[in-house]
Amino acid sequence: MNREDILNIEAKGCFDFFWNEANTDPTSPGFGLIRDNTAADTRDFASIASVGFGLSAIVIGIEREWITFEEGKKRVLGTMKTFWNHAEETEGFFYHFLDMNTAKKYEASYDCASIIDTSLFLNGALTVAEYFGGEIEALFEKIYKRVDWTKYYNEAQNQYFMGYNPETGGFGAWDMYAEQMMQYILGVASPTHGVPARIYDGFERSLVTYGDYTFYNSPGGPLFTHQFSHAWFDFRDVRDADGVDWFANSVAATLAQRQYAIDNPDGRVGYHANSWGVTACQGPNGYIAYGTPPYKEGIIPEGNDGTIAPAAAAGSIAFTPKESLDMMVYLYEKMPELWGRYGMRDAYNLEGETAWFADRVIGIDKGVTLLMIENYQTGLIWELYGRNHYVKKAAEMLGWERVNA
């Protein structure tokens, strides 16, 4: 099996998750909603972040001829109608989890609507708006213009709130670098309820060094924080007003994680040059945002118990193509237990007497893997997202300039 074949097997498995694990009942208020994960006890709730990745996945499926254009368009149009007409929202922001059948806030969901998960959904919606145009684009415009970003803006701190309650206002803060770069794009470009571009200056940039790599790290150090915004916006050769290269930053963060696995200071059984990468994933003790040092002073990470998430490396393939591909080949050849109908399962852990493999895949991990594989191979999602007029406006407002253009 050659390297490209393995890459394509994983990409097709990721797509199949989004295509198959959706509400496909055209009479249902939840048509188009996509499950958060494949565990047997989670069949009733959808993740809006999963839908965002899934909308983009449909474009990839059409271009790779896994589905027809008409099949994809029908699914996307119905999904967009669900989010305009039925999905429960507050000030235009959707809840993290929705009931698969009613599109109302899932009973076990968080207490407030989610700015980051809404942003992930909107990224997917914007992508399909660019691809299909017409009625789908019109629905995106209505959904996007309904979002009141000012409700999540803490003007005094010049930061986004983490959450918002209509009765008590905002709480928490996006005060450090993490996955929220997309929120600045979407928030400043809003034609109806935008936030000032200076919000981009409001979060703390904390440089850390591990071995030969110096980079801005996120709290706790999971790799998804260096991936998610990059799955849609092409940061290659982009510099902000301070000269920061966020693409190079993600490269360094990814290589630092791999080096940590090679160094293996805690003596983990599964760590080596072709078995590396931690992020938020399903571990033996539940869903945990695993990370690696160095950590910001005062940040207490959830730890690392030897669990490795394939999405950490595979979702970084645009940053570290050789290293990520080397790992995927190793996992394909050496760990057949890791592979299933949707490609690689969410995680594995080789500590203890018996190797542990996740019993599920998770939408956001499959999503970032698929989008980054596509961007690595063709640049499709980067091209669609980057040509949108709101994205272009936001980049200009934020002072992001593309060098060597």
Secondary structure, DSSP 8 states (H G I E B T S, - for coil): --HHHHHHHHHHHHHHHHHHSB---TTSTTTT-BBSB--GGGTTEEEHHHHHHHHHHHHHHHHTTSS-HHHHHHHHHHHHHHHHHTS-EETTEE-SEEETTT-SB-TTS-SS--HHHHHHHHHHHHHHHHHH-HHHHHHHHHHHHH--GGGGEETTTTEE-SEEETTTEEES---BSSSTHHHHHHHHH-SSS---GGGGGSSB--EEEETTEEEE--TT--GGGGTTGGGTS--TTEE-TT---HHHHHHHHHHHHHHHHHH-TT--TT-BTTB----EEEETTEEEE---S---TT-------SEE-HHHHHTTTTT-HHHHHHHHHHHHHH-GGGEETTEE-S-EE--SSS-EE-S--BHHHHHHHHHHHHHHHT-HHHHHHHTSHHHHHHHHHHT-EETT-
